Every structure is written in C-alpha cells, then in structure tokens.
Amino acid sequence: MKKLLISLLISIGLLVGCANSEPAKTISDFSSIEDFYQQTITWKKCGLFQCGEIYVPIDYQDLSLGVFRLSLTRDPANQTQKRIGSLIVNPGGPGGSGIGFAQGGQTTASISVLNRFDIVGFDPRGVGESEPISCLTDAETDQFLSIDETPDTEKEIAYWNQWVERFAKSCQEKNPDTWRHIGSWNVARDMDVLRAALGEQKLNLLGKSYGTLLGALYAELFPDRVGRMVLDGAVDPDVDFDQNLTQIKSFELTLNRFISNCLSELGCPLDGPLDNAYQQLIDFLAALDEQPLRGPDGRVLTESHATTAILIGLYDDEEFWPYLKMVLGDALEGDGQFMLFLSDLANSRGGNGKYQDNSLAALYAVNCVDYGDSLSPTELPNEVQRLTEASRFFAPLFGWGSSACLGWKGKNLETVRRVNATPTQPILIIGTTYDPATPIAWTYSLSKQISNSVVLEWVGDGHTAYRRGSLCVDGIVNEYLIFGTLPKNGEICPAIRRR
C-alpha cells in the first residue's frame, strides 16, 4: 500500500514543488530562436533537490506570441567523479509531472543510474508548475467526473455532450493565447531547448507511456541529437480508431487476468468461474448506474468513479491488484468509500475537495490538440457496438470516450501522426506483454517507425516495465544507459513470480 501511494503521488506530482523567485522573462528578452538556446539554468536548493527554470516560445514559428516558463528539478548524480551527464525523465500523461517523477529516487531509476546521472525532470508546457492551463473549477470537475460516461438514454447522452463541449469551451476561454500551442510536437521542441540549457550535446531520456511519444517525436525532429533513449510502455503515434480496438483488447485481457488471479486466492470478493465473475463486475457497474453508493461524508460512488478505480487498479499487478481486490470487496458489500478514494487519487483530488494539480485538464487539452476530430454523436452507437465484440465491460466507456474532444474549435493543425525517425544513435523500446494501457502491439509498431531501434519485451502484467520488479529488464536498461550496451532486437525478459 505504501508503494502504491508513492507511485500515485509521483504520477500526479504531489511531491516537493519547485517554487522560483526569479523575475519573470518576456519575449522581449529573446530576439530569436538562438537566444532560447543560449539560456543557462540557475539551480537553487529546493528541499532534497534542486530547482530551476527555462523559457521556451509559445509558438516556434511566431515568437511574438510570447513565452512559456518551464519549471525544472534536478537530483544530482551521487558519484560526481563518475557522472555521465543529465538524464531527462518523463512519467507519462499527458499531464504527468516530470518534477515529481524525477524526485522518485529508486522508484524512478536504479541506484546505479542515480549514481551516474543527474536526474532532470520538467513539467511540460501547460502542465503542473509550468504555467498550468485551467479549465473547470473544483466543483465543476467533481460534476464532470460524476457524469455517466456510458450514457444509454437520450437525456444522459445530451448531458454527456453538454459537459464535453463545456469542458472544451472553458479550456479555450480561460487559456485563449496558449491552448493551441500545448501539443506534443512543441513539447518535443522544448526538450531540445532544455538539452542545450543543460549543456548536453545529446539528449538522454527515460520516457514512460506518453513520455515515449515525446521521445519518438524528438527523434524525428532532432535525429542527430538523440543520446541514450529508453522508451518504456510505447504509445503508437500511428493513430486511427483501430487503436481503440487494440487498447480495449489489452484492457480486456488484463481484466480477465486480474479476475483469474483473484479467484485463485483466498478472500476474493468475486464468485467463480471466470465468466460468472466477469458478469458480476458488469452487474456491479449497472447497479451503480441505477443507484450510486452514498458514503459517510455524503459523497457518492458513481459508475464513472468505479470504472476509474478499476482501470487504475489494473495498472500494476504487484501493488494495485491486491488493493483493487480489497476495495471491490467493500463496494460489493455496499461500502464505496475506499473505491472512491482510489478514483480520487487517480484524478489528484485531495481529501479537502481540492484538485492538487491540473493533470485532468492537461490530459484532455493536450490529447484534443494532438489528435483529429472526435466521432460525432450520431456515429457513437456504431462505435460502441464495434467495440462490444472485443469487450462487453469496456466498450461503452471507450466508445463514448471517442467523443471526448467535441467542441475543440480552431485546433492547431500540427497533429500527432505516424513518425519517420532516423536517429543516429539506437533507441531502446520496451513493451510489457500484458500491459493494458499501452498494448504490446504498439511497441512493435513504434519500432517500425524508428529506424535505429531495438525492442525488449517483458512477459509481465501492468503498465510499463522498468523498476517494476524484473531484474532482467532493470539490468538491460541500466547497462544501456550507463555503458550504451544494447540487447539483441526482440529479446524477451521472462515473467517473475509475484506471490
């Protein structure tokens, strides 16, 4: 449970912040792109870490639009005499805090890597402490997260569409000068400015989940500046609606593996066999759709909250599965407070009702700027039906999620698409066989889009591979980062026994 909380706190950026008292710079301080590349970082002590900042242009093609201030943190190498350089880290998202991830110590990287590299984290533009975009108030966010994400009546459908469009309108109105420019291509460009400010000739990166997309885009934009790059839990930039189908199949497989694991242990709240337990979960969500569970503080566990808790619970078989088993047991007995707590953690909602960061706003905003238009409301029933063939449990959620970017008007046309990266240095791409969020198929697809890459597959459960218990994976990553030694392409790290 302790490691679970630490992992979640890191992912939502609730560790040491990086306040900075330096006078803010404006575009008048930068007359050209070259001026941004001439920046140096003034590092200051911030608790156990160091903090700093750099500035990047809002629009790399039109400097007159102004600047973003990016907050940074650094955990200096333990062995300064053997220091290799800087390793930039990103935990995923979009909306995840690189600052929190860089402060994760051995949760983030092995001690051998911490000894040899300065671990550098940054919150991407519009995220966390880097001029975060704001969309909804806390009260509105509570409402948004409580709406039925699987509407099945005309009234529910209208309410869903109303809130999705309200979210988009609010984001655009509150951030009129910046929202178009928070897309991932610009974040990749920011990483190159950061590389230069760190004094590095090459960019070394540990990118997880969405961080792999940033690495792939960087490798296309700056192929000769790629250093040692680990992309763990690969996101496939080659986007189409079949990605929904691929991902939903992975979540379905992981859900069934979780159920089987639960049924094999004492105290499982589900009743076997597997098909029966699966239906039990569907019936549980259907019951919440009709009548949410009210907690002692007056808040209610809705179908949407429970789905979020189950989704996040599938991300880690070592820490999350046992906790999910526990909260499911309570909820099936009528006590939904701990399942609601897990949903709150996933959405960075504090016990005081305040949202601790803007990760939800950034998740929607960046994705909706990065990708093409949503399906229209009239197309959604067919999409739900198509996905139902892959998963009765997840089809409504994923299907209606295809309309999540309705209302985003006048988007940046620099959308994410299939990359064609030709880095001069080889990139290590890692996939986990039973990863629910980034299917193993995405790993092999990304490798075909990066010409100079090597794939490592771990036969494990959960999201990403490095620092999740496999000595094989950790050893290979450490050898690559420290010595540049790569495994053979397609090498397999075996499964490990958890319990």
Order of alpha helices (4+ residues) and beta strands (2+ residues): alpha-alpha-beta-beta-beta-beta-alpha-alpha-beta-alpha-alpha-alpha-beta-alpha-beta-alpha-alpha-beta-beta-alpha-alpha-alpha-alpha-alpha-alpha-beta-alpha-beta-alpha-beta
